[in-house]
């Protein structure tokens, strides 16, 4: 039982990690909390659903298509909601209002297309569970954990080793200096939004699979990614991953003991506790308000 | 007629909430995605006191606002010392937690089915008086020492600190004042509509209040109230578009954000002096504009 809880917790945590890294990437580069991320997840989860329902493809192609569409949605969002604000060098205020409005926009589109109905997410796996010795593990958990881990490792590699990743880090460190060094800042920001959108789409499809059902309310789960980001330290990618895994484990254990109804209360208290003990987050990189 | 009166009353209740968010967002530069949760606390706390414990309305309303402020203090406590992004994330988590509590404690709150049985003690005149008082209070707050300190720390927190402003304290005062106003709007809403359920108070409502504040003008109370009226009436007028009205709404706000970044009125306020200036400018014509 303990191993099952552990594995489920890790699987949930890895999906939260996808949400949190998508969120942290934008936070680190433009220094604002992207509240449209949840609606983007919902939108791309529905894309995954309709692709799978329409074509009957297996999991991997569905994931790839959803991630591509999610990335394009991210690009679109950057273009309509944030591009001019960034060019004007406006205060965080504008990003906040813009991201909430963009989220409202996405969500109303979902509502127009699907209404308030429930959709049963496709199963994708012929065997829903695997028996190992005496205990049973859901196939979806294993697949989710595996794919998330691979994607996150690729992300870290891209960020640390490639030219594109170095440009991303340079822009997030100091946009003006990066520009003087000959980095195409807006291209870099667009890339960040594409990656963030793709990660959000992956998380959206996984949440659909994990919960079996898909509703327009899926995007509300984005709050887990936010909480994970706070626990891990705002704007830190590695912190977001650690925070998310920790949150997933704690939450799975808590749900086992107190039931799922009060779980949001528990996660909120965990976040408050962290803010009191270690406000700079696990990563310990405190983002200062610039003078 | 009845319909218009109820739209008007709900708009006035929205104005009280927007005035509360104005203090927090436009003056102090903090964004809360959990102000709607404090509205819920106001509504549910007063409802439980009146319906389940048979309190009279007035003390119940006062105690409900007080309860919200006390809870607000503990929610605000870990965030006022940190970067302002934290308050939006923490209040968002708080809203989710509160919704879970309201859904779970079915004995007390009616759970997801909602809480009904409020006596209808609130009518249009009461809401009108309350809204006027709240707006005047906020206008005075803006003029007061704390209001000006809020504006200072919104512009530059570090510089405000260097000028000797106790930043965490001022942030907390703004947050709690905002919480009090918002929870009052919750009390009025509950006893006017006589029914509440947890889905009414999601973070989208809080977000919408922030949008209204921005839409009217970055730090204009007049603008916020005006846009509360426009943006509450707009979806009502667009009923014929049904599902598309929210898309339309979002597009309008995005257009304003992109092409009129200071909002409709910018920082302009409706004061006798400013109105006079406005008319003078029109008379003098080219002279006034060249002098600017």
Interface residues (C-beta under 8 A of the other chain):
Chain A: X27 X32 X33 X35 X80 X81 X84 X85 X88 X90 X91 X92 X93 X94 X96 X97 X98 X100 X101 X102 X103 X104 X105 X107 X108 X109 X111 X112 X220 X223 X226 X227 X229 X230 X234 X261 X262 X263 X264 X265 X267 X268 X269 X271 X272 X275 X276 X279 X287 X288 X289 X291
Chain B: X25 X29 X31 X33 X78 X79 X81 X82 X83 X84 X85 X86 X88 X89 X90 X92 X93 X94 X96 X97 X99 X100 X101 X103 X104 X156 X157 X158 X159 X202 X204 X207 X208 X210 X211 X214 X218 X243 X244 X246 X247 X249 X250 X251 X253 X254 X257 X258 X261
